């Protein structure tokens, strides 16, 4: 699908994104995940979505998860990496924060709440936790990250609530994430 999207979007500023790494489960070996990433990048994807290994994360194998994200980021080359945390399976806000920090330290360009396949997906408290992680990481390192709340946003009012969270959490520190992917969702709801 990536080659078709690339051709269809010639002459626009729209970037082509693709899922990889055994989406939506993320349950395959690293070698297969890396092949998938290289394949979509070679086909022209400018952004790659991966799902963290939640089983490894929840069992405490944070080194495995961090190494996997870092290797996948390396395989992305110039393409941006969106790391999907699948927050509905992480059980606690402490885990959401820990996974957010881990993904950013390992090289993610964006952190994303969900594949949209697991409920709950994006919730205000989860999004706030992730935004606070982005803010704190920026204050410590000077690096900026994108954030995508995915799943569970079905009204313009909900979208506006998330935009207010961004303003209150990030703008107070002069920080605007490289991208907060919500504008298109709002436009689709309005028209």
Backbone as ProteinMPNN parsed JSONL, in Angstrom:
{"seq_chain_A": "XXXXXXXXXXXXXXXXXXXXXXXXXXXXXXXXXXXXXXXXXXXXXXXXXXXXXXXXXXXXXXXXXXXXXXXXXXXXXXXXXXXXXXXXXXXXXXXXXXXXXXXXXXXXXXXXXXXXXXXXXXXXXXXXXXXXXXXXXXXXXXXXXXXXXXXXXXXXXXXXXXXXXXXXXXXXXXXXXXXXXXXXXXXXXXX", "coords_chain_A": {"N_chain_A": [[0.805, -1.202, 0.0], [2.053, 1.188, 0.553], [3.562, 2.094, -1.767], [1.397, 2.78, -3.477], [0.139, 4.789, -2.009], [2.222, 6.684, -1.995], [2.369, 7.415, -4.729], [-0.209, 8.426, -5.073], [-0.105, 10.685, -3.513], [1.666, 12.458, -4.611], [2.938, 15.683, -5.111], [1.763, 16.812, -2.925], [1.958, 17.848, 0.55], [1.643, 15.815, 2.272], [2.649, 13.267, 4.398], [3.622, 9.858, 4.049], [2.639, 7.247, 6.038], [3.203, 4.116, 7.671], [2.193, 1.065, 9.181], [4.119, -1.362, 10.981], [6.127, -4.072, 12.226], [4.625, -6.386, 13.031], [1.994, -5.434, 13.365], [-1.353, -5.443, 14.676], [-0.454, -6.543, 17.035], [2.272, -6.75, 17.632], [3.687, -8.981, 18.127], [6.083, -10.773, 17.282], [9.285, -12.019, 16.21], [12.327, -10.085, 16.569], [13.913, -9.959, 14.252], [12.073, -10.346, 12.145], [10.466, -8.106, 12.567], [12.289, -6.039, 12.004], [12.779, -6.529, 9.29], [10.234, -5.974, 8.242], [10.053, -3.227, 8.815], [12.206, -2.162, 7.31], [11.282, -2.842, 4.787], [8.885, -1.272, 4.45], [9.962, 1.272, 4.658], [11.794, 1.272, 2.541], [9.927, 1.187, 0.527], [8.966, 3.714, 0.615], [7.765, 4.856, 2.882], [7.446, 7.492, 5.198], [7.0, 7.725, 7.815], [6.881, 5.424, 10.474], [4.907, 3.174, 12.24], [5.139, 1.418, 15.22], [4.43, -1.19, 17.597], [4.926, -1.532, 21.044], [6.445, -4.302, 22.793], [4.318, -5.476, 24.821], [4.041, -7.613, 26.636], [6.689, -8.229, 27.375], [7.343, -5.751, 28.496], [5.493, -5.56, 30.656], [6.334, -7.713, 32.15], [8.594, -6.766, 33.196], [10.903, -6.618, 31.697], [12.439, -4.298, 30.73], [14.778, -3.522, 29.488], [14.892, -5.157, 27.219], [12.677, -4.147, 25.779], [13.424, -1.448, 25.387], [15.816, -1.811, 23.897], [14.747, -3.031, 21.629], [13.083, -1.001, 20.56], [15.091, 0.889, 19.995], [16.619, -0.462, 18.034], [14.715, -0.741, 16.029], [14.219, 1.935, 15.472], [16.702, 2.595, 14.395], [16.584, 1.04, 12.068], [14.683, 2.467, 10.718], [15.969, 4.572, 9.515], [15.912, 7.654, 7.938], [13.218, 7.958, 8.281], [10.463, 8.826, 10.409], [9.74, 7.549, 13.676], [6.939, 6.25, 15.213], [5.967, 5.245, 18.301], [3.811, 2.984, 19.565], [2.123, 2.636, 22.525], [0.033, 1.135, 23.478], [-1.802, 1.703, 25.626], [-4.092, 0.844, 26.974], [-3.546, -1.703, 27.802], [-1.549, -1.447, 29.632], [-2.158, -1.139, 32.297], [-1.528, 0.558, 34.661], [-1.08, 4.075, 35.465], [1.519, 4.682, 36.168], [2.904, 2.765, 34.698], [2.269, 3.662, 32.125], [3.622, 6.087, 32.105], [6.255, 5.171, 32.516], [6.619, 3.616, 30.194], [6.349, 5.606, 28.25], [8.577, 7.257, 28.824], [10.627, 5.374, 28.393], [10.313, 4.787, 25.64], [10.895, 7.294, 24.486], [13.556, 7.716, 25.363], [14.743, 5.651, 23.991], [14.631, 6.424, 21.366], [12.276, 7.111, 19.975], [10.292, 9.158, 17.817], [7.732, 10.026, 18.015], [5.223, 9.433, 20.481], [2.493, 7.272, 20.976], [-0.861, 6.631, 21.906], [-2.411, 4.274, 21.322], [-3.324, 1.402, 19.292], [-5.873, 1.512, 18.573], [-7.313, -0.733, 18.703], [-7.629, -1.815, 21.194], [-9.392, -1.323, 24.198], [-9.503, 0.575, 27.244], [-8.529, 3.299, 25.094], [-7.248, 6.192, 24.046], [-7.445, 8.268, 26.752], [-8.333, 11.055, 28.833], [-6.673, 11.188, 31.198], [-4.582, 9.437, 30.61], [-3.49, 10.611, 28.294], [-2.663, 13.064, 29.398], [-0.686, 12.122, 31.173], [1.199, 11.156, 29.33], [1.811, 13.526, 27.945], [2.978, 14.99, 30.03], [5.263, 13.454, 30.385], [6.563, 13.962, 27.95], [7.002, 16.726, 28.234], [8.673, 16.769, 30.557], [10.842, 15.269, 29.635], [11.75, 16.934, 27.607], [12.511, 19.19, 29.149], [14.675, 18.095, 30.474], [16.402, 17.256, 28.418], [16.188, 18.864, 26.144], [15.136, 17.908, 23.828], [12.515, 17.481, 21.442], [9.326, 15.917, 21.082], [6.76, 14.165, 19.284], [3.228, 13.539, 19.748], [0.531, 11.317, 19.694], [-2.754, 10.974, 20.313], [-4.756, 8.217, 20.111], [-7.663, 6.468, 19.211], [-10.808, 6.216, 20.771], [-11.512, 8.883, 20.64], [-14.107, 10.674, 19.705], [-15.613, 12.935, 19.282], [-15.706, 16.434, 18.426], [-15.583, 18.055, 20.659], [-14.222, 16.449, 22.548], [-11.751, 16.332, 21.245], [-10.962, 19.024, 21.37], [-10.649, 19.271, 24.124], [-8.332, 17.755, 24.461], [-6.52, 19.325, 23.027], [-6.462, 21.585, 24.678], [-5.204, 20.436, 26.886], [-2.653, 20.024, 25.79], [-1.842, 22.677, 25.408], [-1.855, 23.656, 28.093], [-0.045, 21.94, 29.335], [2.317, 21.807, 27.795], [2.801, 24.278, 26.38], [3.168, 26.166, 28.385], [5.775, 25.961, 29.036], [7.071, 26.913, 26.918], [7.169, 25.029, 24.996], [6.352, 23.289, 22.155], [5.088, 20.402, 20.87], [6.685, 18.441, 18.275], [4.728, 17.55, 16.715], [1.299, 17.303, 17.175], [-0.954, 15.092, 16.69], [-3.971, 15.628, 15.828], [-5.505, 17.406, 14.549], [-6.499, 16.675, 11.968], [-8.349, 14.737, 12.679], [-10.245, 16.271, 14.04], [-11.11, 17.941, 11.942], [-12.324, 16.063, 10.266], [-14.506, 15.358, 11.817], [-15.976, 17.667, 11.837], [-16.834, 18.172, 9.255]], "CA_chain_A": [[0.0, 0.0, 0.0], [2.901, 2.384, 0.609], [3.811, 2.655, -3.106], [0.165, 3.384, -3.987], [-0.025, 6.052, -1.28], [3.247, 7.623, -2.47], [1.956, 7.922, -6.038], [-1.438, 9.207, -4.896], [0.159, 11.927, -2.776], [2.656, 13.292, -5.3], [2.539, 17.082, -5.212], [1.188, 17.282, -1.661], [2.878, 17.82, 1.693], [1.196, 14.742, 3.162], [3.64, 12.207, 4.567], [3.089, 8.501, 4.04], [2.962, 6.471, 7.241], [2.842, 2.707, 7.57], [2.415, 0.217, 10.344], [5.089, -2.44, 10.795], [6.433, -4.813, 13.462], [3.521, -7.3, 13.363], [0.847, -4.649, 13.825], [-1.365, -4.595, 15.86], [-0.023, -7.235, 18.258], [3.691, -6.573, 17.905], [4.187, -10.256, 18.642], [6.921, -11.58, 16.415], [10.69, -11.832, 16.586], [12.933, -8.817, 16.163], [14.368, -10.056, 12.866], [10.904, -10.118, 11.287], [10.075, -6.707, 12.736], [13.25, -5.201, 11.283], [12.521, -6.713, 7.854], [9.015, -5.225, 7.918], [10.373, -1.795, 8.846], [13.028, -1.844, 6.136], [10.433, -2.98, 3.606], [7.994, -0.114, 4.274], [10.807, 2.456, 4.43], [12.278, 1.161, 1.161], [8.784, 1.467, -0.35], [8.709, 5.149, 0.644], [7.132, 5.36, 4.107], [8.206, 8.538, 5.881], [6.729, 7.489, 9.23], [6.627, 4.016, 10.765], [4.256, 2.912, 13.529], [5.433, 0.124, 15.833], [3.788, -1.428, 18.889], [5.903, -2.114, 21.972], [6.192, -5.654, 23.294], [3.715, -5.261, 26.139], [4.339, -8.734, 27.524], [8.04, -8.003, 27.912], [7.286, -4.565, 29.354], [4.764, -5.863, 31.897], [7.105, -8.675, 32.942], [9.741, -6.058, 33.765], [12.075, -6.678, 30.825], [12.499, -2.978, 30.111], [15.953, -3.472, 28.619], [14.478, -5.759, 25.949], [11.786, -3.212, 25.08], [14.23, -0.306, 24.959], [16.71, -2.242, 22.818], [13.934, -3.278, 20.441], [12.714, 0.31, 20.005], [16.306, 1.5, 19.445], [16.981, -1.141, 16.785], [13.704, -0.402, 15.028], [14.506, 3.325, 15.092], [17.861, 2.54, 13.511], [16.12, 0.501, 10.787], [13.855, 3.494, 10.066], [16.774, 5.544, 8.798], [15.398, 9.026, 8.044], [11.777, 7.938, 8.578], [10.092, 9.056, 11.81], [9.207, 6.373, 14.367], [5.866, 6.423, 16.197], [5.923, 4.075, 19.181], [2.479, 2.799, 20.137], [2.263, 2.037, 23.853], [-1.169, 0.336, 23.768], [-1.985, 2.076, 27.032], [-5.183, 0.074, 27.572], [-2.993, -2.938, 28.359], [-0.451, -1.164, 30.565], [-2.758, -1.31, 33.624], [-1.403, 1.687, 35.589], [-0.488, 5.303, 34.928], [2.972, 4.567, 36.338], [3.396, 2.026, 33.536], [2.161, 4.551, 30.959], [4.742, 7.034, 32.215], [7.501, 4.429, 32.326], [6.702, 3.25, 28.775], [6.587, 6.854, 27.508], [9.984, 7.614, 29.039], [11.45, 4.356, 27.751], [10.239, 4.969, 24.187], [11.622, 8.513, 24.109], [14.989, 7.481, 25.578], [15.218, 4.683, 23.0], [14.717, 7.03, 20.044], [10.996, 7.415, 19.331], [10.022, 10.54, 17.424], [6.377, 10.238, 18.518], [4.615, 8.377, 21.279], [1.092, 7.148, 20.566], [-1.59, 5.892, 22.935], [-3.08, 3.011, 21.044], [-3.608, 0.955, 17.925], [-7.309, 1.67, 18.36], [-7.916, -2.07, 18.781], [-7.782, -2.164, 22.611], [-10.033, -0.298, 25.034], [-9.59, 1.955, 26.785], [-7.427, 3.778, 24.261], [-6.892, 7.534, 24.523], [-8.294, 8.845, 27.796], [-7.676, 12.291, 29.274], [-5.602, 10.996, 32.186], [-3.455, 8.804, 29.921], [-2.874, 11.628, 27.435], [-1.96, 13.994, 30.277], [0.522, 11.432, 31.645], [2.158, 11.128, 28.226], [2.251, 14.907, 27.709], [3.91, 15.341, 31.11], [6.527, 12.776, 30.084], [7.188, 14.736, 26.871], [7.465, 17.985, 28.837], [9.805, 16.519, 31.446], [11.975, 14.835, 28.815], [12.241, 18.151, 26.958], [13.198, 20.018, 30.142], [15.933, 17.432, 30.814], [17.283, 16.996, 27.278], [16.019, 19.817, 25.056], [14.59, 17.216, 22.655], [11.064, 17.57, 21.284], [8.686, 14.691, 20.613], [5.363, 14.24, 18.899], [2.303, 12.722, 20.534], [-0.724, 11.046, 18.994], [-3.805, 10.253, 21.034], [-5.485, 7.434, 19.109], [-8.715, 5.608, 19.744], [-11.644, 6.76, 21.832], [-11.834, 10.294, 20.424], [-15.189, 10.599, 18.718], [-16.301, 14.219, 19.107], [-14.852, 17.625, 18.377], [-15.413, 18.523, 22.042], [-13.125, 15.677, 23.137], [-10.52, 16.778, 20.606], [-10.605, 20.331, 21.923], [-10.139, 19.031, 25.481], [-6.941, 17.325, 24.336], [-5.722, 20.484, 22.622], [-6.276, 22.394, 25.89], [-4.163, 19.756, 27.674], [-1.364, 20.33, 25.169], [-1.512, 24.078, 25.723], [-1.579, 23.814, 29.522], [1.086, 21.116, 29.767], [3.537, 22.049, 27.037], [3.034, 25.679, 26.01], [3.631, 26.927, 29.56], [7.23, 25.848, 29.084], [7.595, 27.315, 25.619], [7.368, 23.804, 24.228], [5.288, 22.782, 21.289], [5.601, 19.14, 20.339], [6.908, 18.511, 16.839], [3.428, 17.323, 16.093], [0.234, 16.727, 17.997], [-1.801, 14.63, 15.602], [-5.379, 15.664, 16.198], [-6.191, 18.375, 13.698], [-7.269, 15.993, 10.925], [-9.491, 14.083, 13.323], [-11.24, 17.32, 14.28], [-11.67, 18.375, 10.665], [-13.222, 15.017, 9.784], [-15.723, 15.391, 12.623], [-16.727, 18.893, 11.585], [-17.346, 18.251, 7.88]], "C_chain_A": [[0.849, 1.269, 0.0], [3.184, 2.936, -0.789], [2.576, 3.338, -3.705], [-0.061, 4.739, -3.318], [0.977, 7.092, -1.769], [2.836, 8.25, -3.798], [0.74, 8.834, -5.897], [-1.18, 10.572, -4.272], [1.237, 12.808, -3.404], [2.101, 14.71, -5.421], [1.864, 17.631, -3.969], [2.274, 17.289, -0.595], [2.525, 16.71, 2.668], [2.241, 13.639, 3.189], [2.942, 10.85, 4.58], [3.589, 7.781, 5.285], [2.526, 5.033, 7.016], [3.047, 2.027, 8.912], [3.449, -0.836, 9.97], [5.212, -3.158, 12.138], [5.254, -5.646, 13.951], [2.335, -6.563, 13.968], [-0.42, -5.493, 13.726], [-0.786, -5.251, 17.113], [1.424, -6.942, 18.629], [4.364, -7.861, 18.341], [4.838, -11.091, 17.542], [8.362, -11.29, 16.805], [11.256, -10.545, 15.985], [13.375, -8.844, 14.707], [13.228, -9.774, 11.886], [10.457, -8.668, 11.371], [10.993, -5.787, 11.935], [13.061, -5.315, 9.77], [11.287, -5.932, 7.427], [9.304, -3.727, 7.85], [11.174, -1.409, 7.611], [12.198, -1.893, 4.855], [9.549, -1.751, 3.389], [8.794, 1.166, 4.036], [11.343, 2.437, 2.998], [11.172, 1.469, 0.152], [8.391, 2.941, -0.321], [8.019, 5.689, 1.879], [8.05, 6.376, 4.776], [7.994, 8.495, 7.388], [6.387, 6.018, 9.392], [6.008, 3.913, 12.153], [4.633, 1.517, 13.999], [4.686, 0.031, 17.152], [4.831, -2.048, 19.81], [5.485, -3.531, 22.349], [5.661, -5.535, 24.716], [3.991, -6.388, 27.115], [5.7, -8.576, 28.175], [8.04, -6.817, 28.873], [6.65, -4.908, 30.694], [5.48, -6.888, 32.766], [8.37, -8.045, 33.515], [10.985, -6.065, 32.904], [12.19, -5.384, 30.016], [13.688, -2.841, 29.17], [15.619, -4.047, 27.241], [13.66, -4.765, 25.133], [12.57, -2.011, 24.559], [15.161, -0.651, 23.816], [15.94, -2.452, 21.517], [13.534, -1.956, 19.772], [13.937, 0.95, 19.343], [16.706, 0.858, 18.116], [15.985, -0.835, 15.67], [13.902, 1.036, 14.56], [15.679, 3.36, 14.124], [17.454, 2.045, 12.118], [15.266, 1.505, 10.021], [14.681, 4.462, 9.233], [16.228, 6.942, 9.023], [13.908, 9.079, 8.368], [11.554, 8.149, 10.072], [9.492, 7.779, 12.391], [8.155, 6.786, 15.383], [5.789, 5.132, 17.002], [4.56, 4.039, 19.866], [2.63, 2.039, 21.448], [1.155, 1.044, 24.168], [-1.513, 0.466, 25.251], [-3.113, 1.322, 27.725], [-4.724, -1.231, 28.185], [-1.921, -2.686, 29.414], [-0.885, -1.089, 32.027], [-2.702, -0.068, 34.512], [-0.825, 2.912, 34.882], [1.028, 5.314, 35.109], [3.582, 3.817, 35.156], [3.327, 2.867, 32.266], [3.33, 5.528, 30.962], [6.067, 6.332, 31.924], [7.686, 4.066, 30.844], [6.966, 4.481, 27.906], [8.055, 7.251, 27.603], [10.911, 6.661, 28.294], [11.479, 4.56, 26.238], [11.029, 6.196, 23.749], [13.127, 8.331, 24.274], [15.569, 6.565, 24.51], [15.215, 5.235, 21.578], [13.416, 7.32, 19.329], [10.939, 8.883, 18.934], [8.652, 10.977, 17.926], [6.076, 9.141, 19.527], [3.116, 8.436, 21.016], [0.366, 6.264, 21.568], [-1.907, 4.468, 22.537], [-3.117, 2.678, 19.564], [-5.056, 1.248, 17.566], [-8.051, 0.351, 18.459], [-8.239, -2.477, 20.217], [-8.448, -1.001, 23.336], [-9.652, -0.5, 26.485], [-8.358, 2.336, 25.978], [-6.981, 5.136, 24.795], [-7.921, 7.973, 25.557], [-7.59, 10.105, 28.284], [-6.51, 12.057, 30.233], [-4.376, 10.335, 31.555], [-2.73, 9.823, 29.043], [-2.099, 12.635, 28.28], [-0.658, 13.381, 30.791], [1.597, 11.429, 30.564], [2.686, 12.526, 27.905], [3.228, 15.369, 28.787], [5.262, 14.678, 30.894], [7.283, 13.525, 28.988], [7.777, 16.032, 27.426], [8.723, 17.752, 29.676], [11.041, 16.084, 30.666], [12.594, 16.041, 28.101], [13.038, 19.009, 27.945], [14.548, 19.425, 30.536], [16.917, 17.397, 29.652], [17.248, 18.055, 26.185], [15.452, 19.195, 23.79], [13.072, 17.298, 22.642], [10.526, 16.28, 20.671], [7.26, 14.979, 20.2], [4.533, 13.317, 19.764], [1.03, 12.533, 19.734], [-1.676, 10.308, 19.913], [-4.645, 9.514, 19.995], [-6.495, 6.53, 19.791], [-9.495, 6.3, 20.841], [-11.983, 8.229, 21.695], [-12.885, 10.34, 19.324], [-15.949, 11.904, 18.523], [-15.287, 15.354, 19.049], [-14.585, 18.145, 19.787], [-14.277, 17.769, 22.732], [-11.785, 16.122, 22.55], [-10.039, 18.104, 21.159], [-10.08, 20.187, 23.349], [-8.672, 18.603, 25.433], [-6.038, 18.481, 23.91], [-5.474, 21.426, 23.799], [-5.198, 21.76, 26.774], [-2.777, 20.056, 27.116], [-0.934, 21.742, 25.548], [-1.103, 24.225, 27.181], [-0.332, 23.057, 29.965], [2.384, 21.512, 29.084], [3.814, 23.52, 26.768], [3.521, 26.524, 27.176], [5.152, 26.94, 29.659], [7.861, 26.251, 27.755], [7.795, 26.142, 24.693], [6.129, 23.503, 23.406], [5.831, 21.479, 20.719], [5.788, 19.256, 18.835], [5.613, 18.243, 16.095], [2.476, 16.748, 17.129], [-0.849, 16.366, 17.01], [-3.243, 14.558, 16.071], [-6.178, 16.536, 15.244], [-7.036, 17.686, 12.637], [-8.486, 15.296, 11.493], [-10.6, 15.097, 13.551], [-11.898, 17.77, 12.981], [-12.649, 17.345, 10.113], [-14.538, 15.037, 10.544], [-16.608, 16.581, 12.263], [-17.371, 18.927, 10.201], [-17.866, 16.927, 7.376]], "O_chain_A": [[0.415, 2.307, -0.497], [3.059, 4.144, -0.992], [2.702, 4.367, -4.369], [-0.41, 5.716, -3.98], [0.621, 8.258, -1.941], [2.939, 9.464, -3.977], [0.671, 9.888, -6.529], [-1.951, 11.509, -4.481], [1.671, 13.79, -2.801], [0.943, 14.908, -5.788], [1.437, 18.786, -3.952], [3.377, 16.791, -0.818], [3.057, 16.669, 3.777], [2.666, 13.14, 2.148], [1.816, 10.718, 5.062], [4.79, 7.713, 5.55], [1.59, 4.769, 6.261], [3.951, 2.37, 9.674], [3.63, -1.16, 8.796], [4.467, -2.866, 13.073], [4.918, -5.622, 15.135], [1.748, -7.007, 14.955], [-0.559, -6.223, 12.744], [-0.642, -4.592, 18.143], [1.764, -6.891, 19.811], [5.478, -7.842, 18.862], [4.223, -11.985, 16.961], [8.625, -10.418, 17.634], [10.72, -10.001, 15.019], [13.224, -7.847, 14.0], [13.408, -9.044, 10.911], [10.106, -8.066, 10.356], [10.526, -4.864, 11.268], [13.169, -4.322, 9.05], [11.287, -5.297, 6.372], [8.851, -3.043, 6.932], [10.848, -0.429, 6.941], [12.391, -1.081, 3.95], [9.468, -1.239, 2.272], [8.352, 2.046, 3.297], [11.347, 3.465, 2.321], [11.445, 1.954, -0.946], [7.577, 3.38, -1.133], [7.709, 6.879, 1.927], [9.256, 6.163, 4.907], [8.716, 9.144, 8.145], [5.694, 5.434, 8.559], [6.514, 4.488, 13.116], [4.467, 0.544, 13.264], [4.349, 1.049, 17.755], [5.539, -2.976, 19.418], [4.317, -3.901, 22.235], [6.422, -5.498, 25.683], [4.159, -6.14, 28.309], [5.847, -8.767, 29.382], [8.66, -6.871, 29.935], [7.201, -4.585, 31.747], [5.267, -6.935, 33.977], [9.129, -8.7, 34.23], [12.028, -5.567, 33.329], [12.055, -5.379, 28.793], [13.614, -2.127, 28.17], [16.018, -3.49, 26.219], [13.915, -4.564, 23.945], [12.394, -1.606, 23.41], [15.291, 0.12, 22.865], [16.416, -2.097, 20.439], [13.639, -1.819, 18.554], [13.828, 1.496, 18.245], [17.089, 1.558, 17.178], [16.366, -0.688, 14.509], [13.765, 1.322, 13.37], [15.641, 4.089, 13.132], [17.924, 2.569, 11.109], [15.139, 1.404, 8.801], [14.146, 5.11, 8.333], [16.092, 7.378, 10.166], [13.391, 10.146, 8.698], [12.354, 7.708, 10.897], [8.822, 7.022, 11.689], [8.428, 7.566, 16.295], [5.571, 4.056, 16.446], [4.205, 4.932, 20.635], [3.19, 0.944, 21.484], [1.324, 0.194, 25.042], [-1.514, -0.505, 26.008], [-3.092, 1.177, 28.947], [-5.435, -1.812, 29.004], [-1.434, -3.634, 30.028], [-0.033, -0.983, 32.909], [-3.727, 0.329, 35.066], [-0.171, 2.8, 33.845], [1.744, 5.892, 34.291], [4.65, 4.186, 34.667], [4.222, 2.797, 31.424], [3.951, 5.762, 29.925], [6.898, 6.844, 31.173], [8.785, 4.197, 30.305], [7.72, 4.407, 26.936], [8.696, 7.544, 26.594], [11.864, 7.091, 27.644], [12.545, 4.512, 25.624], [11.753, 6.146, 22.755], [13.895, 8.751, 23.408], [16.744, 6.68, 24.159], [15.738, 4.589, 20.67], [13.442, 7.74, 18.172], [11.473, 9.745, 19.632], [8.436, 12.152, 18.225], [6.619, 8.04, 19.433], [2.544, 9.513, 20.855], [0.913, 5.262, 22.028], [-1.698, 3.544, 23.324], [-2.965, 3.546, 18.705], [-5.425, 1.234, 16.392], [-9.273, 0.31, 18.318], [-9.039, -3.386, 20.435], [-8.108, 0.161, 23.113], [-9.492, -1.639, 26.923], [-7.282, 1.768, 26.159], [-6.399, 5.218, 25.876], [-9.116, 8.041, 25.27], [-6.37, 10.214, 28.16], [-5.459, 12.679, 30.082], [-3.246, 10.646, 31.933], [-1.501, 9.889, 29.049], [-0.989, 13.02, 27.913], [0.367, 14.061, 30.836], [2.769, 11.671, 30.849], [3.873, 12.692, 27.625], [4.198, 16.064, 28.487], [6.299, 15.273, 31.189], [8.497, 13.704, 29.08], [8.916, 16.386, 27.12], [9.718, 18.459, 29.52], [12.158, 16.482, 30.995], [13.817, 16.152, 28.004], [14.117, 19.498, 27.612], [15.468, 20.161, 30.892], [18.127, 17.495, 29.859], [18.175, 18.14, 25.379], [15.301, 19.882, 22.78], [12.422, 17.199, 23.683], [11.186, 15.64, 19.853], [6.629, 15.912, 20.696], [5.06, 12.426, 20.431], [0.508, 13.488, 19.159], [-1.441, 9.149, 20.258], [-5.191, 10.142, 19.088], [-6.21, 5.91, 20.816], [-8.91, 6.904, 21.741], [-12.678, 8.778, 22.55], [-12.59, 10.077, 18.158], [-16.842, 11.972, 17.679], [-14.17, 15.246, 19.554], [-13.487, 18.621, 20.077], [-13.46, 18.377, 23.424], [-10.802, 16.271, 23.276], [-8.844, 18.29, 21.391], [-9.161, 20.905, 23.742], [-7.867, 19.033, 26.258], [-4.91, 18.594, 24.388], [-4.394, 22.006, 23.909], [-4.37, 22.47, 27.346], [-1.838, 20.31, 27.871], [0.205, 21.965, 25.959], [-0.091, 24.864, 27.471], [0.363, 23.496, 30.882], [3.436, 21.549, 29.721], [4.952, 23.967, 26.914], [4.225, 27.511, 26.963], [5.739, 27.821, 30.287], [9.032, 25.97, 27.498], [8.518, 26.249, 23.702], [5.009, 23.473, 23.917], [6.92, 21.459, 20.147], [5.13, 20.07, 18.187], [5.444, 18.68, 14.957], [2.818, 15.82, 17.864], [-1.584, 17.235, 16.542], [-3.679, 13.556, 16.638], [-7.398, 16.407, 15.152], [-8.185, 18.075, 12.425], [-9.541, 15.266, 10.859], [-11.768, 14.813, 13.284], [-13.114, 17.958, 12.932], [-13.685, 17.708, 9.556], [-15.586, 14.758, 9.962], [-17.832, 16.512, 12.37], [-18.354, 19.639, 9.997], [-18.328, 16.838, 6.239]]}, "name": "protein", "num_of_chains": 1, "seq": "XXXXXXXXXXXXXXXXXXXXXXXXXXXXXXXXXXXXXXXXXXXXXXXXXXXXXXXXXXXXXXXXXXXXXXXXXXXXXXXXXXXXXXXXXXXXXXXXXXXXXXXXXXXXXXXXXXXXXXXXXXXXXXXXXXXXXXXXXXXXXXXXXXXXXXXXXXXXXXXXXXXXXXXXXXXXXXXXXXXXXXXXXXXXXXX"}
